[in-house]
Amino acid sequence: MVGAYRSLGGAAPTVSDSGILLSSLHAQLRRSLDALSAQLDATGEQSEESDAAGEGRKVSAAVQQTLDRLPPAAELAVAAGAARTLIAAAAEDCAWAWRMIQAPATSPALVAAARVLADHATGCCERAGALLNTPLSGEPGDGA
């Protein structure tokens, strides 16, 4: 698959691109989580829930697919590798939470489970954001 992708002109992101890409993925996922929290707090807007949930699932899937193209966490700087792992966990939780509230018959138990997943994803995003804001080894401004 990598060969096919590269033959079409795309190249896998390099380690030096990973920090920028992780920051972008973090921002996208953060916006999706904000929308998810707002949706969980809202009541009775079923048609809008379906549209928002569909968009939220698309964002989560895009983040997950892009993370799959990045080098493994072990090949990245320690902070970037940890941020990659946290963003992956947050994207998975976010995707499942969106699926739960997109269900045609949402029960209070599903909403509660979606809220737990959203809270966990938010915590992962906060920790990833803190890691992404620390200078990476070998980057300008870190004294190297």
Beta strands, then each sheet from edge to edge (+ up, - down):
end
